[in-house]
Amino acid sequence: MIVNLQIPWKRIAKDLRTPMICIIIFMTAISISDHYLTLEYIHVPISLITIPGTVIALLLGFRTNSAYDRWWEARIIWGAIVNDSRTWVRQLMTFVQYEDRNSSEFQLIRKLSLRHVAWNYSLARHLRNQDPTQDLNGLIDESEAGKLKEKFNVPNALLYRQAENIKNMYENKLIDSYQFVQLDRTLTKLTDSMGGCERIKNTVFPSSYSLLVDILIYLWILFLPFALVDLIGYILIPTTISLAFSFLVIDRIAVYMQDPFENMPSDTPMRALSRTIEINIKQELKLENIPDPLQPENGVVM
């Protein structure tokens, strides 16, 4: 997630380099042709450019709002994950009675808490199509980590292990039926959040709509210089290029936001939120080796 006020111009320039080079060459050719050949006889009325330009602006506005809604929903879901993570550990600490930190009961609390930290990191990697077992060292047993590599959905497998453990806790009378229900309810909320993230991840933005908007933008750019041939001299070139660039930039920003789990600067900062959860949980457990929060790099925190 971009955390400063700077626009990622370098990434935008890289993505728009090829179309902008083509547009610059086209606009320059039209301007030179108008200077030497006088293209006023193929002049397009400005009203025929203004009306479709307004329609494109409305379509871009709708697309940008829809993309932002997807991005904001992803952030809301991860905000809920942060809250439910704290709830999970608080319930374990208050429901399970233990004498001291060396007791088997506390070690069980520690195991379930650190496995939940592993779940957060695993979910973040899973959503970005990365190795979901990459950040699990020191959080779960090596034997358990080895078995997870065989799973298609590692975060779901971790939640399943959590459910098995609280079931054993209930059978061994470490928690009563009410506490068991509360812990299971928290796991259900975490499962719902994971499912919400996967729904956003697997539901692509309608490609036909994106294609239609792109076609309209480039058609509008194609006819734009013929509506502005009355401009004096080569002022036509920067004017048309700036207008074309503004439409393409808005379209590109919408593309960045519509997929919040693609490991891009505009992503939901899942690893940073997972690190925050790890810090909170380890502090509550009074463990050592508490990591520092992830800091932004070049104005971006992931």
N, C-alpha and C positions, 0 to 999 in steps of 0.2 A: 504494500500500500504506500502511495506517495504521501509523505508526511510534511512536505514543505510546500510553499506557494509557487514553486517552479513548475512550468509545463514541460513534459518530457519531449522537448523539441528534437533532440538527437534521434530518438526512436521514431517520432513522427516523420522526420526528414528521411530516415532510412526506409521507412515503409512507403513513403510517397515519392521516392526519388525517381523511379522509372516513369510513373504517370506525369509527374511535374516536368521532367525533361521533355517528354513528348508534347506536353501542353506549351511549354516555352518555345519549342521549335515551331509548333503550329501557329501560335500567336505572332511570333516574329515573322514567319512567312506571310501571314495575312497582312501584317502591318507594312512590310516591304512592298507587297503586291499592291496594296492600296496607295502607297506613295507614288509608285511608278505607273501603275495601270489604272488607278482610280476605280475602286470597286463600289461606288455609290449606286450603280445600276442594280446590284444585288443586295441592296440595303434591306435589312429586316426591321420592321417597325418595333420600336422599343417595347410597346405593349405586349407583343408576342413573346418577348423574353421575360417581362415582368410577371405575367400571369403564371407561366410554368415555374418561374423562380420562386414565387410565393408558395405554390403547391409543393415543390421540393423542400422548401424550408419547413412546411408543416409536417411532411413525411419524416424529415430529419429530426424534428422536435419530438414526434411520436416515438421514433426509434431510440433516440437518446433517453427519453423518459422510461421506455420499456427496459433498456439496458441498465439504467440506474436502479430500477426496481429490483432486477435480478441481483445486482451488486449489493444493494442495501439489505435484501432478504438474506443473502449469504452472511452479511455482517451481523444481522439480528440473530441468526441461528448460532453463530459462534459466540455471541454474547450470552446466549442461553446455555451453551456448553460450559462456559466459564462459571456461571452461577451454579449449574447442576454439579460441576466438578467439586466446588467448595461444599455443596450440600452433601455429596457422597462421602467425603472425608469427615465432615462434621458428624454425620450420622454414625459412621463407624466408630469414631472416637467417643461418642456419648452413649451408644447402644451397647457396645461390648465392654464388659468390665474386665479390667486387668490390674494386677498388683504393681508391677514395675515394668520398665522398658525391656527387661530381659525375659519376661514371661512369654509363653507361647501365644497367648491372646494378643499381646501387642505386636508380636512378629507377624501374626495373621493380618492385623490391621495394616501394618507396614506393607505387607505383600500386596494386599488389595488396593492400597493407595498408590503404590508405585506402578502397579499394573495399569491403573487408570491413567497415570502420566504417560505410560507407554501407549495407551489407546489414543490419546490426543495426538502424539507425534505420528503414530501410525496412520491415523485418519488424515492428517495433513498430507503426508506422503502419498497415501492412497488416492486422494482426490487430484493430486498433481501428476498421477501416473508415474510415480517414482517408487523406489524400493521401500515398502512399508515397514520393513524390519531394520532400517538403517540406523535409527536413533534409539534402539531398545537396549543397548548395552548398559548394564548396571541397574536396569529397571525391572527386568524379569529374569527368571532362571534360564541358564543356557539351554537346558533340556527343553523347556517350554518354547524358547525362541527357535530352536531347531524344528520343532513340530509346526510352528507357525509358517515356516517357509513353504510348507506343503499346501497351505490354505489359499483359496482364491481371494477371499475377503478377510484379510488379517484383522482389521478393526472389529468386525462382527465376531470373529473367533475369540478375541479378547473379551468381549462383552459376554459371550457364552461361558467362558471360564469364570468370570465374575459371578454369573448366575449360579453356576455349580457350587462355588465356594459359599455363597450365602445360604444355599440350600443345605449344605453340610453344617454350617453354623447353626441353622435352625434345628436340624436333626440332633446335633450335639448339645442343644439347649444353651448355646452361647447368646442367642437372641430369642425373643418370644415371637408369637405369630404377628402381632402388630408391627414390631420392628422389621420382621421379614417382609411384610407387605410394603412398608415405607422404603426399604432398600430396593425392592423389586420395582417399585414405582419410579424411583430415581433412574434405575437402569432403563426403564421403558422410555423415560424422557430423553435419555442419551441416545437410545436407539432411534427415536423419532427425529432427533436432530441430525443424526447420521443419515437417515433416510431423506431428510430435507436437502442436505448437501448433495447426495447422490442424484436426487431428482433434478436439481439445478444443473449438475454436471452433465447428466445424460440427456437433458432436454435441450437440444440445440436451438438457437434462434432461427426462425423460419428462413431458410436459404432463399426461397423464392422472393420474399419481401426484400431481403438484402440485395438480391440481384436486380430487382426492379428499381430500387432506389439508386443503385450504382449506374444503371443504364440511363435513367433520367438525368442524373448529374452530368454524365459525359455528353449526352445529347444537348443539354443546356449549354455546356461549355463549348460544344462544337458550333452552335449558332450565335454564341455571345459576341464574338468580335464583329459579326456582320450587322449587329444592332448598334455598335459603338464606333462605326467607321467615321462618324462625323467628328470624333475627337481629333484634336490638333496634333499632327506629327506622330512621333513614336510614343506619345503618352498612352496610346492604346495598349502597348505591351504591358507596362506595370499595372495598369488598371484591370485589364482582363485576367492577368495572372493572379493578382491579389483576390479578385472575386472568386475565381476558380479554387484557389488555395483554401479560402475560408470555408467553402462547402465541403471540400475533401477532408479538412481537418476535423470538422464537426462529425463527419461520417466515421473517421478513424477513431475518434475518442469513444464513440458509441460502441465500436467493435472491441475496444479495450475493456470496457466495463461489462459487456454482455456475458463474458466468460470469466467469473471471479476465481476460478480454480485452475488456471492454466500456467501458473508460475511466471506471471508477468508483473511489472511494477505496479499495475493497478489491482492486483490480486487482494483478496482478503488476507490479512497478515496472520495466517494460521500458525506458522512456526513461532512467531513472536507471542501469540496468545497461548500456545502450548508451553512456551518457556515461562510465561507468567503463572500459569497453572502449576507447573512444576515447582516454582519458587514458593508459591502459597502453600502447597501441600507439604513440602519438605520443612518449611518453617513451622507449620502446625505439628508435624511429627517430631520437631526438634532434631532433625538430622544434620549431618555435616555435609560438606561439599555442595553447598547451595550455589547454583550458577547465577551469573549476572544476567539481567535482562538483555535481550537482543537489541542492539543499537542500529539506527538507520545507517545504511551505506549509500552514499550519493543521493541522500534524500528519500530513500526507499527502505521500508522495513518489510520483511517477508515472514 
